Amino acid sequence: MDGTLVTVGVVQWTVGAAWHWADRAGVDAFGFGWLVGRLTAAHFHVAGLVLPVLTACLLRSVEKPSTLDRGAAAVVAGGVA
């Protein structure tokens, strides 16, 4: 599960980078305007990477993760998006 979380984090980080690139290129993604575009890019770029990776580190530190721990990790994986 922790490897999947790191993968999800890297994918969301890449989405944030692509969104930022599109915003800087003048593409108005989905018609939200420049401010929402930049905030979304920052959200995916920072929260999309940091939250899943920190959760993966926490899961690795637990000797035997419970079902609740794994469920919380799944919510973190899908929660940023």
PyMOL Python script that loads the backbone (N, CA, C, O; Angstrom):
from pymol import cmd

cmd.read_pdbstr("""\
ATOM      1  N   MET A   1       0.816  -1.203   0.000  1.00  0.00           N
ATOM      2  CA  MET A   1       0.000   0.000   0.000  1.00  0.00           C
ATOM      3  C   MET A   1       0.854   1.259   0.000  1.00  0.00           C
ATOM      4  O   MET A   1       0.492   2.259  -0.620  1.00  0.00           O
ATOM      5  N   ASP A   2       1.990   1.213   0.697  1.00  0.00           N
ATOM      6  CA  ASP A   2       2.806   2.426   0.776  1.00  0.00           C
ATOM      7  C   ASP A   2       3.432   2.772  -0.571  1.00  0.00           C
ATOM      8  O   ASP A   2       3.602   3.951  -0.881  1.00  0.00           O
ATOM      9  N   GLY A   3       3.772   1.782  -1.366  1.00  0.00           N
ATOM     10  CA  GLY A   3       4.298   2.054  -2.705  1.00  0.00           C
ATOM     11  C   GLY A   3       3.243   2.682  -3.605  1.00  0.00           C
ATOM     12  O   GLY A   3       3.548   3.547  -4.426  1.00  0.00           O
ATOM     13  N   THR A   4       2.016   2.244  -3.445  1.00  0.00           N
ATOM     14  CA  THR A   4       0.913   2.815  -4.208  1.00  0.00           C
ATOM     15  C   THR A   4       0.700   4.275  -3.823  1.00  0.00           C
ATOM     16  O   THR A   4       0.437   5.115  -4.684  1.00  0.00           O
ATOM     17  N   LEU A   5       0.814   4.576  -2.539  1.00  0.00           N
ATOM     18  CA  LEU A   5       0.648   5.956  -2.088  1.00  0.00           C
ATOM     19  C   LEU A   5       1.714   6.872  -2.677  1.00  0.00           C
ATOM     20  O   LEU A   5       1.415   7.995  -3.083  1.00  0.00           O
ATOM     21  N   VAL A   6       2.934   6.405  -2.724  1.00  0.00           N
ATOM     22  CA  VAL A   6       4.007   7.217  -3.310  1.00  0.00           C
ATOM     23  C   VAL A   6       3.736   7.432  -4.802  1.00  0.00           C
ATOM     24  O   VAL A   6       3.954   8.526  -5.321  1.00  0.00           O
ATOM     25  N   THR A   7       3.266   6.397  -5.484  1.00  0.00           N
ATOM     26  CA  THR A   7       2.928   6.521  -6.904  1.00  0.00           C
ATOM     27  C   THR A   7       1.810   7.529  -7.110  1.00  0.00           C
ATOM     28  O   THR A   7       1.879   8.363  -8.012  1.00  0.00           O
ATOM     29  N   VAL A   8       0.773   7.454  -6.269  1.00  0.00           N
ATOM     30  CA  VAL A   8      -0.330   8.414  -6.355  1.00  0.00           C
ATOM     31  C   VAL A   8       0.191   9.834  -6.134  1.00  0.00           C
ATOM     32  O   VAL A   8      -0.213  10.764  -6.830  1.00  0.00           O
ATOM     33  N   GLY A   9       1.082   9.993  -5.171  1.00  0.00           N
ATOM     34  CA  GLY A   9       1.658  11.307  -4.904  1.00  0.00           C
ATOM     35  C   GLY A   9       2.419  11.857  -6.088  1.00  0.00           C
ATOM     36  O   GLY A   9       2.288  13.035  -6.420  1.00  0.00           O
ATOM     37  N   VAL A  10       3.207  11.025  -6.723  1.00  0.00           N
ATOM     38  CA  VAL A  10       3.996  11.477  -7.873  1.00  0.00           C
ATOM     39  C   VAL A  10       3.088  11.808  -9.059  1.00  0.00           C
ATOM     40  O   VAL A  10       3.336  12.769  -9.787  1.00  0.00           O
ATOM     41  N   VAL A  11       2.044  11.014  -9.247  1.00  0.00           N
ATOM     42  CA  VAL A  11       1.100  11.294 -10.341  1.00  0.00           C
ATOM     43  C   VAL A  11       0.403  12.634 -10.106  1.00  0.00           C
ATOM     44  O   VAL A  11       0.283  13.443 -11.027  1.00  0.00           O
ATOM     45  N   GLN A  12      -0.057  12.869  -8.874  1.00  0.00           N
ATOM     46  CA  GLN A  12      -0.734  14.133  -8.577  1.00  0.00           C
ATOM     47  C   GLN A  12       0.229  15.312  -8.664  1.00  0.00           C
ATOM     48  O   GLN A  12      -0.172  16.412  -9.043  1.00  0.00           O
ATOM     49  N   TRP A  13       1.471  15.095  -8.325  1.00  0.00           N
ATOM     50  CA  TRP A  13       2.499  16.121  -8.449  1.00  0.00           C
ATOM     51  C   TRP A  13       2.685  16.485  -9.925  1.00  0.00           C
ATOM     52  O   TRP A  13       2.834  17.657 -10.269  1.00  0.00           O
ATOM     53  N   THR A  14       2.673  15.480 -10.777  1.00  0.00           N
ATOM     54  CA  THR A  14       2.802  15.699 -12.211  1.00  0.00           C
ATOM     55  C   THR A  14       1.583  16.436 -12.759  1.00  0.00           C
ATOM     56  O   THR A  14       1.722  17.304 -13.621  1.00  0.00           O
ATOM     57  N   VAL A  15       0.394  16.099 -12.267  1.00  0.00           N
ATOM     58  CA  VAL A  15      -0.821  16.806 -12.678  1.00  0.00           C
ATOM     59  C   VAL A  15      -0.719  18.283 -12.307  1.00  0.00           C
ATOM     60  O   VAL A  15      -1.076  19.157 -13.096  1.00  0.00           O
ATOM     61  N   GLY A  16      -0.227  18.552 -11.097  1.00  0.00           N
ATOM     62  CA  GLY A  16      -0.049  19.936 -10.677  1.00  0.00           C
ATOM     63  C   GLY A  16       0.939  20.683 -11.561  1.00  0.00           C
ATOM     64  O   GLY A  16       0.725  21.848 -11.897  1.00  0.00           O
ATOM     65  N   ALA A  17       2.014  20.013 -11.931  1.00  0.00           N
ATOM     66  CA  ALA A  17       3.007  20.639 -12.805  1.00  0.00           C
ATOM     67  C   ALA A  17       2.414  20.909 -14.186  1.00  0.00           C
ATOM     68  O   ALA A  17       2.661  21.965 -14.768  1.00  0.00           O
ATOM     69  N   ALA A  18       1.643  19.978 -14.710  1.00  0.00           N
ATOM     70  CA  ALA A  18       1.015  20.169 -16.024  1.00  0.00           C
ATOM     71  C   ALA A  18      -0.013  21.294 -15.977  1.00  0.00           C
ATOM     72  O   ALA A  18      -0.119  22.090 -16.910  1.00  0.00           O
ATOM     73  N   TRP A  19      -0.768  21.352 -14.881  1.00  0.00           N
ATOM     74  CA  TRP A  19      -1.764  22.407 -14.739  1.00  0.00           C
ATOM     75  C   TRP A  19      -1.066  23.776 -14.664  1.00  0.00           C
ATOM     76  O   TRP A  19      -1.533  24.752 -15.251  1.00  0.00           O
ATOM     77  N   HIS A  20       0.041  23.830 -13.945  1.00  0.00           N
ATOM     78  CA  HIS A  20       0.796  25.083 -13.842  1.00  0.00           C
ATOM     79  C   HIS A  20       1.361  25.479 -15.205  1.00  0.00           C
ATOM     80  O   HIS A  20       1.311  26.648 -15.588  1.00  0.00           O
ATOM     81  N   TRP A  21       1.885  24.522 -15.916  1.00  0.00           N
ATOM     82  CA  TRP A  21       2.421  24.799 -17.245  1.00  0.00           C
ATOM     83  C   TRP A  21       1.316  25.331 -18.159  1.00  0.00           C
ATOM     84  O   TRP A  21       1.532  26.288 -18.903  1.00  0.00           O
ATOM     85  N   ALA A  22       0.140  24.718 -18.103  1.00  0.00           N
ATOM     86  CA  ALA A  22      -0.977  25.159 -18.937  1.00  0.00           C
ATOM     87  C   ALA A  22      -1.408  26.575 -18.553  1.00  0.00           C
ATOM     88  O   ALA A  22      -1.713  27.393 -19.422  1.00  0.00           O
ATOM     89  N   ASP A  23      -1.432  26.859 -17.255  1.00  0.00           N
ATOM     90  CA  ASP A  23      -1.806  28.197 -16.806  1.00  0.00           C
ATOM     91  C   ASP A  23      -0.806  29.242 -17.295  1.00  0.00           C
ATOM     92  O   ASP A  23      -1.200  30.306 -17.773  1.00  0.00           O
ATOM     93  N   ARG A  24       0.470  28.941 -17.177  1.00  0.00           N
ATOM     94  CA  ARG A  24       1.504  29.887 -17.614  1.00  0.00           C
ATOM     95  C   ARG A  24       1.508  30.044 -19.132  1.00  0.00           C
ATOM     96  O   ARG A  24       1.941  31.077 -19.643  1.00  0.00           O
ATOM     97  N   ALA A  25       1.031  29.035 -19.856  1.00  0.00           N
ATOM     98  CA  ALA A  25       0.961  29.114 -21.314  1.00  0.00           C
ATOM     99  C   ALA A  25      -0.290  29.867 -21.782  1.00  0.00           C
ATOM    100  O   ALA A  25      -0.482  30.083 -22.979  1.00  0.00           O
ATOM    101  N   GLY A  26      -1.140  30.265 -20.820  1.00  0.00           N
ATOM    102  CA  GLY A  26      -2.336  31.022 -21.164  1.00  0.00           C
ATOM    103  C   GLY A  26      -3.570  30.179 -21.412  1.00  0.00           C
ATOM    104  O   GLY A  26      -4.588  30.697 -21.870  1.00  0.00           O
ATOM    105  N   VAL A  27      -3.501  28.894 -21.119  1.00  0.00           N
ATOM    106  CA  VAL A  27      -4.654  28.014 -21.298  1.00  0.00           C
ATOM    107  C   VAL A  27      -5.581  28.188 -20.095  1.00  0.00           C
ATOM    108  O   VAL A  27      -5.162  28.016 -18.950  1.00  0.00           O
ATOM    109  N   ASP A  28      -6.831  28.527 -20.358  1.00  0.00           N
ATOM    110  CA  ASP A  28      -7.819  28.685 -19.289  1.00  0.00           C
ATOM    111  C   ASP A  28      -8.533  27.351 -19.115  1.00  0.00           C
ATOM    112  O   ASP A  28      -9.582  27.120 -19.716  1.00  0.00           O
ATOM    113  N   ALA A  29      -7.966  26.481 -18.299  1.00  0.00           N
ATOM    114  CA  ALA A  29      -8.486  25.127 -18.131  1.00  0.00           C
ATOM    115  C   ALA A  29      -9.893  25.147 -17.538  1.00  0.00           C
ATOM    116  O   ALA A  29     -10.111  25.682 -16.451  1.00  0.00           O
ATOM    117  N   PHE A  30     -10.811  24.580 -18.240  1.00  0.00           N
ATOM    118  CA  PHE A  30     -12.206  24.434 -17.812  1.00  0.00           C
ATOM    119  C   PHE A  30     -12.914  25.771 -17.589  1.00  0.00           C
ATOM    120  O   PHE A  30     -14.007  25.794 -17.022  1.00  0.00           O
ATOM    121  N   GLY A  31     -12.319  26.879 -18.018  1.00  0.00           N
ATOM    122  CA  GLY A  31     -12.958  28.179 -17.925  1.00  0.00           C
ATOM    123  C   GLY A  31     -13.047  28.772 -16.527  1.00  0.00           C
ATOM    124  O   GLY A  31     -13.905  29.617 -16.274  1.00  0.00           O
ATOM    125  N   PHE A  32     -12.180  28.349 -15.613  1.00  0.00           N
ATOM    126  CA  PHE A  32     -12.235  28.833 -14.238  1.00  0.00           C
ATOM    127  C   PHE A  32     -11.524  30.166 -14.032  1.00  0.00           C
ATOM    128  O   PHE A  32     -11.780  30.843 -13.036  1.00  0.00           O
ATOM    129  N   GLY A  33     -10.661  30.551 -14.923  1.00  0.00           N
ATOM    130  CA  GLY A  33      -9.911  31.787 -14.744  1.00  0.00           C
ATOM    131  C   GLY A  33      -8.524  31.506 -14.189  1.00  0.00           C
ATOM    132  O   GLY A  33      -8.221  30.399 -13.745  1.00  0.00           O
ATOM    133  N   TRP A  34      -7.690  32.539 -14.225  1.00  0.00           N
ATOM    134  CA  TRP A  34      -6.285  32.369 -13.864  1.00  0.00           C
ATOM    135  C   TRP A  34      -6.083  32.082 -12.383  1.00  0.00           C
ATOM    136  O   TRP A  34      -5.207  31.287 -12.045  1.00  0.00           O
ATOM    137  N   LEU A  35      -6.851  32.691 -11.485  1.00  0.00           N
ATOM    138  CA  LEU A  35      -6.628  32.498 -10.054  1.00  0.00           C
ATOM    139  C   LEU A  35      -6.935  31.058  -9.631  1.00  0.00           C
ATOM    140  O   LEU A  35      -6.145  30.429  -8.926  1.00  0.00           O
ATOM    141  N   VAL A  36      -8.064  30.555 -10.059  1.00  0.00           N
ATOM    142  CA  VAL A  36      -8.419  29.179  -9.710  1.00  0.00           C
ATOM    143  C   VAL A  36      -7.432  28.200 -10.337  1.00  0.00           C
ATOM    144  O   VAL A  36      -7.091  27.183  -9.733  1.00  0.00           O
ATOM    145  N   GLY A  37      -6.977  28.505 -11.539  1.00  0.00           N
ATOM    146  CA  GLY A  37      -5.982  27.648 -12.187  1.00  0.00           C
ATOM    147  C   GLY A  37      -4.687  27.577 -11.395  1.00  0.00           C
ATOM    148  O   GLY A  37      -4.121  26.497 -11.225  1.00  0.00           O
ATOM    149  N   ARG A  38      -4.218  28.709 -10.914  1.00  0.00           N
ATOM    150  CA  ARG A  38      -2.973  28.721 -10.134  1.00  0.00           C
ATOM    151  C   ARG A  38      -3.148  28.060  -8.776  1.00  0.00           C
ATOM    152  O   ARG A  38      -2.259  27.346  -8.311  1.00  0.00           O
ATOM    153  N   LEU A  39      -4.288  28.292  -8.138  1.00  0.00           N
ATOM    154  CA  LEU A  39      -4.530  27.647  -6.847  1.00  0.00           C
ATOM    155  C   LEU A  39      -4.663  26.129  -6.986  1.00  0.00           C
ATOM    156  O   LEU A  39      -4.193  25.378  -6.132  1.00  0.00           O
ATOM    157  N   THR A  40      -5.298  25.692  -8.053  1.00  0.00           N
ATOM    158  CA  THR A  40      -5.417  24.246  -8.298  1.00  0.00           C
ATOM    159  C   THR A  40      -4.048  23.636  -8.570  1.00  0.00           C
ATOM    160  O   THR A  40      -3.745  22.546  -8.084  1.00  0.00           O
ATOM    161  N   ALA A  41      -3.227  24.326  -9.337  1.00  0.00           N
ATOM    162  CA  ALA A  41      -1.871  23.833  -9.606  1.00  0.00           C
ATOM    163  C   ALA A  41      -1.081  23.713  -8.315  1.00  0.00           C
ATOM    164  O   ALA A  41      -0.394  22.715  -8.095  1.00  0.00           O
ATOM    165  N   ALA A  42      -1.174  24.724  -7.458  1.00  0.00           N
ATOM    166  CA  ALA A  42      -0.462  24.669  -6.175  1.00  0.00           C
ATOM    167  C   ALA A  42      -1.001  23.550  -5.294  1.00  0.00           C
ATOM    168  O   ALA A  42      -0.234  22.862  -4.622  1.00  0.00           O
ATOM    169  N   HIS A  43      -2.305  23.370  -5.297  1.00  0.00           N
ATOM    170  CA  HIS A  43      -2.924  22.320  -4.485  1.00  0.00           C
ATOM    171  C   HIS A  43      -2.423  20.938  -4.893  1.00  0.00           C
ATOM    172  O   HIS A  43      -1.997  20.157  -4.043  1.00  0.00           O
ATOM    173  N   PHE A  44      -2.471  20.634  -6.180  1.00  0.00           N
ATOM    174  CA  PHE A  44      -2.015  19.325  -6.645  1.00  0.00           C
ATOM    175  C   PHE A  44      -0.514  19.182  -6.508  1.00  0.00           C
ATOM    176  O   PHE A  44      -0.015  18.094  -6.220  1.00  0.00           O
ATOM    177  N   HIS A  45       0.208  20.267  -6.712  1.00  0.00           N
ATOM    178  CA  HIS A  45       1.662  20.187  -6.690  1.00  0.00           C
ATOM    179  C   HIS A  45       2.189  19.945  -5.278  1.00  0.00           C
ATOM    180  O   HIS A  45       3.129  19.172  -5.095  1.00  0.00           O
ATOM    181  N   VAL A  46       1.591  20.597  -4.279  1.00  0.00           N
ATOM    182  CA  VAL A  46       2.081  20.459  -2.908  1.00  0.00           C
ATOM    183  C   VAL A  46       1.312  19.386  -2.153  1.00  0.00           C
ATOM    184  O   VAL A  46       1.898  18.392  -1.724  1.00  0.00           O
ATOM    185  N   ALA A  47       0.011  19.574  -1.987  1.00  0.00           N
ATOM    186  CA  ALA A  47      -0.790  18.614  -1.216  1.00  0.00           C
ATOM    187  C   ALA A  47      -0.838  17.251  -1.904  1.00  0.00           C
ATOM    188  O   ALA A  47      -0.839  16.212  -1.244  1.00  0.00           O
ATOM    189  N   GLY A  48      -0.877  17.266  -3.234  1.00  0.00           N
ATOM    190  CA  GLY A  48      -0.930  16.008  -3.976  1.00  0.00           C
ATOM    191  C   GLY A  48       0.310  15.153  -3.802  1.00  0.00           C
ATOM    192  O   GLY A  48       0.232  13.929  -3.907  1.00  0.00           O
ATOM    193  N   LEU A  49       1.443  15.765  -3.542  1.00  0.00           N
ATOM    194  CA  LEU A  49       2.671  14.999  -3.320  1.00  0.00           C
ATOM    195  C   LEU A  49       2.899  14.727  -1.838  1.00  0.00           C
ATOM    196  O   LEU A  49       3.161  13.592  -1.442  1.00  0.00           O
ATOM    197  N   VAL A  50       2.797  15.765  -1.030  1.00  0.00           N
ATOM    198  CA  VAL A  50       3.195  15.655   0.375  1.00  0.00           C
ATOM    199  C   VAL A  50       2.281  14.731   1.170  1.00  0.00           C
ATOM    200  O   VAL A  50       2.771  13.873   1.904  1.00  0.00           O
ATOM    201  N   LEU A  51       0.973  14.887   1.043  1.00  0.00           N
ATOM    202  CA  LEU A  51       0.048  14.114   1.863  1.00  0.00           C
ATOM    203  C   LEU A  51       0.160  12.600   1.629  1.00  0.00           C
ATOM    204  O   LEU A  51       0.277  11.862   2.607  1.00  0.00           O
ATOM    205  N   PRO A  52       0.130  12.100   0.388  1.00  0.00           N
ATOM    206  CA  PRO A  52       0.292  10.656   0.201  1.00  0.00           C
ATOM    207  C   PRO A  52       1.669  10.129   0.617  1.00  0.00           C
ATOM    208  O   PRO A  52       1.773   9.024   1.150  1.00  0.00           O
ATOM    209  N   VAL A  53       2.724  10.915   0.376  1.00  0.00           N
ATOM    210  CA  VAL A  53       4.067  10.445   0.742  1.00  0.00           C
ATOM    211  C   VAL A  53       4.219  10.387   2.268  1.00  0.00           C
ATOM    212  O   VAL A  53       4.796   9.435   2.793  1.00  0.00           O
ATOM    213  N   LEU A  54       3.709  11.388   2.976  1.00  0.00           N
ATOM    214  CA  LEU A  54       3.759  11.340   4.441  1.00  0.00           C
ATOM    215  C   LEU A  54       2.933  10.187   4.990  1.00  0.00           C
ATOM    216  O   LEU A  54       3.330   9.546   5.963  1.00  0.00           O
ATOM    217  N   THR A  55       1.796   9.923   4.380  1.00  0.00           N
ATOM    218  CA  THR A  55       0.973   8.786   4.803  1.00  0.00           C
ATOM    219  C   THR A  55       1.710   7.474   4.574  1.00  0.00           C
ATOM    220  O   THR A  55       1.634   6.569   5.405  1.00  0.00           O
ATOM    221  N   ALA A  56       2.421   7.362   3.459  1.00  0.00           N
ATOM    222  CA  ALA A  56       3.207   6.161   3.198  1.00  0.00           C
ATOM    223  C   ALA A  56       4.299   5.987   4.249  1.00  0.00           C
ATOM    224  O   ALA A  56       4.556   4.873   4.705  1.00  0.00           O
ATOM    225  N   CYS A  57       4.937   7.086   4.630  1.00  0.00           N
ATOM    226  CA  CYS A  57       5.972   7.018   5.678  1.00  0.00           C
ATOM    227  C   CYS A  57       5.373   6.571   7.008  1.00  0.00           C
ATOM    228  O   CYS A  57       5.978   5.778   7.730  1.00  0.00           O
ATOM    229  N   LEU A  58       4.194   7.076   7.327  1.00  0.00           N
ATOM    230  CA  LEU A  58       3.531   6.663   8.563  1.00  0.00           C
ATOM    231  C   LEU A  58       3.156   5.185   8.531  1.00  0.00           C
ATOM    232  O   LEU A  58       3.316   4.484   9.530  1.00  0.00           O
ATOM    233  N   LEU A  59       2.657   4.707   7.390  1.00  0.00           N
ATOM    234  CA  LEU A  59       2.309   3.288   7.284  1.00  0.00           C
ATOM    235  C   LEU A  59       3.546   2.398   7.434  1.00  0.00           C
ATOM    236  O   LEU A  59       3.475   1.318   8.018  1.00  0.00           O
ATOM    237  N   ARG A  60       4.672   2.861   6.903  1.00  0.00           N
ATOM    238  CA  ARG A  60       5.904   2.082   7.034  1.00  0.00           C
ATOM    239  C   ARG A  60       6.385   2.027   8.479  1.00  0.00           C
ATOM    240  O   ARG A  60       7.029   1.059   8.886  1.00  0.00           O
ATOM    241  N   SER A  61       6.071   3.071   9.261  1.00  0.00           N
ATOM    242  CA  SER A  61       6.534   3.108  10.647  1.00  0.00           C
ATOM    243  C   SER A  61       5.686   2.238  11.570  1.00  0.00           C
ATOM    244  O   SER A  61       6.128   1.887  12.664  1.00  0.00           O
ATOM    245  N   VAL A  62       4.480   1.887  11.144  1.00  0.00           N
ATOM    246  CA  VAL A  62       3.606   1.032  11.951  1.00  0.00           C
ATOM    247  C   VAL A  62       3.994  -0.421  11.690  1.00  0.00           C
ATOM    248  O   VAL A  62       4.143  -0.846  10.544  1.00  0.00           O
ATOM    249  N   GLU A  63       4.154  -1.176  12.786  1.00  0.00           N
ATOM    250  CA  GLU A  63       4.595  -2.565  12.630  1.00  0.00           C
ATOM    251  C   GLU A  63       3.575  -3.410  11.886  1.00  0.00           C
ATOM    252  O   GLU A  63       3.932  -4.154  10.973  1.00  0.00           O
ATOM    253  N   LYS A  64       2.304  -3.302  12.271  1.00  0.00           N
ATOM    254  CA  LYS A  64       1.249  -4.070  11.612  1.00  0.00           C
ATOM    255  C   LYS A  64       0.050  -3.148  11.409  1.00  0.00           C
ATOM    256  O   LYS A  64      -0.758  -2.984  12.323  1.00  0.00           O
ATOM    257  N   PRO A  65      -0.083  -2.535  10.211  1.00  0.00           N
ATOM    258  CA  PRO A  65      -1.187  -1.608   9.976  1.00  0.00           C
ATOM    259  C   PRO A  65      -2.546  -2.306  10.074  1.00  0.00           C
ATOM    260  O   PRO A  65      -2.731  -3.409   9.559  1.00  0.00           O
ATOM    261  N   SER A  66      -3.481  -1.649  10.736  1.00  0.00           N
ATOM    262  CA  SER A  66      -4.829  -2.214  10.893  1.00  0.00           C
ATOM    263  C   SER A  66      -5.669  -1.892   9.654  1.00  0.00           C
ATOM    264  O   SER A  66      -5.227  -1.186   8.747  1.00  0.00           O
ATOM    265  N   THR A  67      -6.875  -2.423   9.644  1.00  0.00           N
ATOM    266  CA  THR A  67      -7.805  -2.148   8.554  1.00  0.00           C
ATOM    267  C   THR A  67      -8.157  -0.662   8.527  1.00  0.00           C
ATOM    268  O   THR A  67      -8.311  -0.075   7.456  1.00  0.00           O
ATOM    269  N   LEU A  68      -8.281  -0.060   9.703  1.00  0.00           N
ATOM    270  CA  LEU A  68      -8.557   1.371   9.784  1.00  0.00           C
ATOM    271  C   LEU A  68      -7.401   2.181   9.195  1.00  0.00           C
ATOM    272  O   LEU A  68      -7.629   3.169   8.497  1.00  0.00           O
ATOM    273  N   ASP A  69      -6.169   1.769   9.474  1.00  0.00           N
ATOM    274  CA  ASP A  69      -4.997   2.459   8.906  1.00  0.00           C
ATOM    275  C   ASP A  69      -5.008   2.380   7.381  1.00  0.00           C
ATOM    276  O   ASP A  69      -4.749   3.373   6.702  1.00  0.00           O
ATOM    277  N   ARG A  70      -5.301   1.228   6.860  1.00  0.00           N
ATOM    278  CA  ARG A  70      -5.329   1.050   5.403  1.00  0.00           C
ATOM    279  C   ARG A  70      -6.490   1.831   4.787  1.00  0.00           C
ATOM    280  O   ARG A  70      -6.358   2.400   3.703  1.00  0.00           O
ATOM    281  N   GLY A  71      -7.619   1.854   5.482  1.00  0.00           N
ATOM    282  CA  GLY A  71      -8.763   2.637   4.983  1.00  0.00           C
ATOM    283  C   GLY A  71      -8.468   4.118   4.950  1.00  0.00           C
ATOM    284  O   GLY A  71      -8.825   4.810   3.997  1.00  0.00           O
ATOM    285  N   ALA A  72      -7.812   4.606   5.998  1.00  0.00           N
ATOM    286  CA  ALA A  72      -7.433   6.023   6.045  1.00  0.00           C
ATOM    287  C   ALA A  72      -6.445   6.334   4.926  1.00  0.00           C
ATOM    288  O   ALA A  72      -6.517   7.398   4.312  1.00  0.00           O
ATOM    289  N   ALA A  73      -5.530   5.417   4.660  1.00  0.00           N
ATOM    290  CA  ALA A  73      -4.565   5.622   3.567  1.00  0.00           C
ATOM    291  C   ALA A  73      -5.276   5.679   2.215  1.00  0.00           C
ATOM    292  O   ALA A  73      -4.903   6.471   1.349  1.00  0.00           O
ATOM    293  N   ALA A  74      -6.298   4.843   2.033  1.00  0.00           N
ATOM    294  CA  ALA A  74      -7.056   4.880   0.777  1.00  0.00           C
ATOM    295  C   ALA A  74      -7.802   6.198   0.625  1.00  0.00           C
ATOM    296  O   ALA A  74      -7.896   6.733  -0.479  1.00  0.00           O
ATOM    297  N   VAL A  75      -8.332   6.725   1.726  1.00  0.00           N
ATOM    298  CA  VAL A  75      -9.016   8.019   1.673  1.00  0.00           C
ATOM    299  C   VAL A  75      -8.025   9.123   1.323  1.00  0.00           C
ATOM    300  O   VAL A  75      -8.345  10.026   0.551  1.00  0.00           O
ATOM    301  N   VAL A  76      -6.824   9.051   1.887  1.00  0.00           N
ATOM    302  CA  VAL A  76      -5.791  10.049   1.573  1.00  0.00           C
ATOM    303  C   VAL A  76      -5.420   9.976   0.091  1.00  0.00           C
ATOM    304  O   VAL A  76      -5.235  11.003  -0.562  1.00  0.00           O
ATOM    305  N   ALA A  77      -5.314   8.754  -0.432  1.00  0.00           N
ATOM    306  CA  ALA A  77      -4.922   8.581  -1.841  1.00  0.00           C
ATOM    307  C   ALA A  77      -5.930   9.225  -2.791  1.00  0.00           C
ATOM    308  O   ALA A  77      -5.539   9.807  -3.803  1.00  0.00           O
ATOM    309  N   GLY A  78      -7.195   9.130  -2.481  1.00  0.00           N
ATOM    310  CA  GLY A  78      -8.218   9.695  -3.353  1.00  0.00           C
ATOM    311  C   GLY A  78      -8.707  11.061  -2.919  1.00  0.00           C
ATOM    312  O   GLY A  78      -9.401  11.738  -3.678  1.00  0.00           O
ATOM    313  N   GLY A  79      -8.359  11.476  -1.715  1.00  0.00           N
ATOM    314  CA  GLY A  79      -8.913  12.704  -1.164  1.00  0.00           C
ATOM    315  C   GLY A  79      -8.413  13.978  -1.789  1.00  0.00           C
ATOM    316  O   GLY A  79      -9.172  14.941  -1.889  1.00  0.00           O
ATOM    317  N   VAL A  80      -7.182  14.027  -2.209  1.00  0.00           N
ATOM    318  CA  VAL A  80      -6.626  15.256  -2.770  1.00  0.00           C
ATOM    319  C   VAL A  80      -7.308  15.575  -4.098  1.00  0.00           C
ATOM    320  O   VAL A  80      -7.651  16.725  -4.371  1.00  0.00           O
ATOM    321  N   ALA A  81      -7.496  14.563  -4.905  1.00  0.00           N
ATOM    322  CA  ALA A  81      -8.142  14.778  -6.209  1.00  0.00           C
ATOM    323  C   ALA A  81      -9.592  15.139  -6.031  1.00  0.00           C
ATOM    324  O   ALA A  81     -10.299  15.357  -7.015  1.00  0.00           O
TER     325      ALA A  81
END
""", "prot")
cmd.dss("prot")
cmd.show_as("cartoon", "prot")
cmd.util.cbc("prot")
cmd.orient("prot")
